[in-house]
Amino acid sequence: PGGLYNLGNFLGLSAGIAVQMAHSTDVEAARALADYLAGDLSALMLTLATLVFFVSGEAYHRAWQNGFPPDRSLTRVGDFLSAIGALALGVALLALGQPFLAATAGFLHAAGKFGSSVCKTDGASGTDWPWIFRASVLVSRIPAMLAALIELPGHLPALVHGGPTLPALMPATLLVCYLLWARADLLLFRR
């Protein structure tokens, strides 16, 4: 799971930086990068969330590197760190004026990860009640995936007619990232 989480993290961060750099000249590149990473509250919180998600992905990787059963204490560390990252994501989305996505992709995700981090079992059997926390994380991804799917078709006519591909890059990348993260979420259910 950690490898999939971090692959999605890397793709999202790289695409965001690429889009930001594409809109700036060489002289403005350093300033554009600084603005992207920490130009305002939403940028700073998104950068913080991404950094924490990278660390949590590494915790999941180490927990699951030998397959099943995972190291449950490291899995819980990954869950806890991911919850902190999701809270930062929620604040970033609120600052961007996206309260519904903040509530789902941020705070519902955080609640599921916090719940998973405090459970004595990982809920992998599907019979223990803690599976609800893992399921809430998976459900928290749906609104953001739908938002990316809704935005993407608006860019398709330009792409078909040889128009700019850059505007379609972020929704397409976010969709791929969310699919990777959802797959990693599902792996945490694995017995």
C-alpha positions as CSV (number, residue, x, y, z in Angstrom):
1,P,0.0,0.0,0.0
2,G,2.8,2.5,0.8
3,G,4.2,2.3,-2.6
4,L,0.9,3.1,-4.2
5,Y,0.2,5.9,-1.8
6,N,3.6,7.5,-2.5
7,L,3.3,6.9,-6.3
8,G,0.1,8.9,-6.2
9,N,1.7,11.6,-3.9
10,F,4.7,11.9,-6.4
11,L,2.4,12.1,-9.4
12,G,0.2,14.8,-7.8
13,L,3.1,16.9,-6.6
14,S,5.0,16.6,-9.9
15,A,2.0,17.5,-12.0
16,G,1.2,20.5,-9.8
17,I,4.7,21.8,-10.0
18,A,4.8,21.2,-13.8
19,V,1.6,23.2,-14.3
20,Q,2.9,26.0,-12.1
21,M,6.2,26.1,-13.9
22,A,4.5,26.0,-17.4
23,H,2.8,29.3,-16.6
24,S,5.9,31.1,-15.6
25,T,9.0,32.4,-17.4
26,D,12.5,31.4,-16.5
27,V,12.9,34.5,-14.4
28,E,9.7,33.9,-12.5
29,A,10.2,30.1,-12.0
30,A,11.6,30.3,-8.5
31,R,8.9,32.7,-7.4
32,A,6.2,30.6,-9.0
33,L,7.5,27.4,-7.2
34,A,7.7,29.3,-3.9
35,D,4.1,30.5,-4.4
36,Y,2.9,27.0,-5.3
37,L,4.5,25.5,-2.2
38,A,3.8,28.2,0.3
39,G,2.2,31.3,-1.3
40,D,-0.8,31.4,0.9
41,L,-2.6,29.3,3.5
42,S,-4.0,26.8,1.1
43,A,-0.7,26.2,-0.7
44,L,1.2,25.9,2.6
45,M,-1.4,23.4,4.0
46,L,-1.4,21.4,0.8
47,T,2.4,21.2,0.9
48,L,2.3,20.2,4.5
49,A,-0.3,17.5,3.7
50,T,1.8,16.2,0.9
51,L,4.9,15.9,3.0
52,V,3.0,14.1,5.8
53,F,1.4,11.8,3.3
54,F,4.9,10.9,1.9
55,V,6.0,10.0,5.5
56,S,2.8,8.0,6.1
57,G,3.3,6.2,2.8
58,E,6.8,5.2,3.9
59,A,5.4,3.9,7.3
60,Y,2.8,1.8,5.3
61,H,5.6,0.5,3.0
62,R,7.7,-0.6,6.0
63,A,4.7,-2.1,7.7
64,W,3.7,-4.2,4.7
65,Q,7.1,-4.9,3.1
66,N,7.0,-8.6,4.2
67,G,3.4,-9.1,3.1
68,F,0.6,-10.2,5.4
69,P,0.4,-10.0,8.3
70,P,1.8,-6.5,8.4
71,D,3.5,-4.8,11.3
72,R,0.3,-3.5,12.9
73,S,2.1,-0.8,15.0
74,L,3.7,0.6,11.9
75,T,0.4,0.4,10.0
76,R,-1.2,2.4,12.9
77,V,1.6,5.0,12.6
78,G,0.9,5.3,8.9
79,D,-2.8,5.7,9.7
80,F,-2.1,8.4,12.3
81,L,0.2,10.4,10.1
82,S,-2.2,10.0,7.2
83,A,-4.9,11.5,9.4
84,I,-2.7,14.5,10.2
85,G,-2.1,14.9,6.5
86,A,-5.9,14.7,5.8
87,L,-6.6,17.4,8.3
88,A,-4.1,19.7,6.6
89,L,-5.7,18.8,3.3
90,G,-9.1,19.7,4.7
91,V,-7.8,23.1,5.8
92,A,-6.3,23.7,2.4
93,L,-9.6,22.8,0.7
94,L,-11.5,25.1,3.1
95,A,-9.1,28.0,2.3
96,L,-9.7,27.3,-1.4
97,G,-13.5,27.7,-0.9
98,Q,-14.3,24.0,-1.3
99,P,-16.2,23.1,1.9
100,F,-17.8,19.9,0.6
101,L,-14.4,18.5,-0.6
102,A,-12.9,19.7,2.7
103,A,-15.5,17.7,4.6
104,T,-15.1,14.5,2.6
105,A,-11.5,14.4,1.2
106,G,-10.2,16.1,4.3
107,F,-12.1,15.5,7.4
108,L,-14.0,12.2,6.7
109,H,-10.6,10.8,5.5
110,A,-9.0,12.0,8.7
111,A,-11.7,10.5,10.9
112,G,-11.3,7.2,9.1
113,K,-7.5,7.2,9.5
114,F,-7.6,8.3,13.1
115,G,-10.2,5.6,13.8
116,S,-8.0,3.0,12.1
117,S,-4.9,4.2,14.1
118,V,-6.5,3.6,17.5
119,C,-8.1,0.2,16.7
120,K,-6.5,-2.8,18.3
121,T,-7.2,-4.8,15.2
122,D,-6.8,-3.7,11.6
123,G,-10.3,-4.7,10.6
124,A,-8.9,-6.8,7.8
125,S,-11.2,-9.8,8.5
126,G,-14.3,-7.8,7.6
127,T,-16.1,-9.1,10.7
128,D,-14.6,-6.7,13.2
129,W,-16.3,-3.3,13.5
130,P,-13.1,-1.3,12.9
131,W,-13.5,-2.0,9.1
132,I,-15.9,1.0,9.1
133,F,-12.9,3.3,9.5
134,R,-11.1,1.8,6.5
135,A,-14.3,2.0,4.5
136,S,-14.8,5.7,5.4
137,V,-11.4,6.5,4.0
138,L,-12.3,4.7,0.8
139,V,-15.7,6.5,0.6
140,S,-14.0,9.9,1.3
141,R,-12.2,9.6,-2.1
142,I,-15.4,9.4,-4.2
143,P,-16.3,13.1,-4.2
144,A,-12.9,14.2,-5.3
145,M,-12.8,11.5,-8.0
146,L,-16.2,12.7,-9.3
147,A,-15.0,16.3,-9.3
148,A,-12.0,15.3,-11.5
149,L,-14.3,13.3,-13.7
150,I,-16.7,16.2,-14.1
151,E,-13.9,18.7,-14.9
152,L,-12.0,16.5,-17.4
153,P,-14.6,16.4,-20.2
154,G,-14.6,20.2,-20.5
155,H,-11.0,19.9,-21.7
156,L,-11.5,17.1,-24.2
157,P,-12.7,19.3,-27.2
158,A,-9.5,21.3,-27.0
159,L,-7.4,18.1,-26.8
160,V,-9.1,16.5,-29.7
161,H,-8.5,19.6,-31.9
162,G,-4.9,20.0,-30.9
163,G,-5.5,22.6,-28.3
164,P,-3.5,23.0,-25.0
165,T,-3.1,19.9,-23.0
166,L,-2.0,21.7,-19.8
167,P,-5.5,22.5,-18.5
168,A,-6.5,18.8,-18.7
169,L,-3.3,17.7,-16.9
170,M,-4.5,18.4,-13.3
171,P,-7.9,16.7,-13.4
172,A,-6.5,13.7,-15.2
173,T,-3.6,13.5,-12.8
174,L,-5.9,13.8,-9.8
175,L,-8.1,11.0,-11.1
176,V,-5.1,8.7,-11.5
177,C,-3.8,9.7,-8.1
178,Y,-7.2,9.0,-6.5
179,L,-7.4,5.6,-8.2
180,L,-3.9,4.7,-6.9
181,W,-4.8,5.8,-3.4
182,A,-8.1,3.9,-3.5
183,R,-6.3,0.8,-4.6
184,A,-3.9,1.2,-1.6
185,D,-6.9,1.7,0.7
186,L,-8.3,-1.6,-0.6
187,L,-5.0,-3.4,0.1
188,L,-5.2,-2.4,3.8
189,F,-8.4,-4.5,4.0
190,R,-6.4,-7.5,2.7
191,R,-6.1,-10.6,4.9
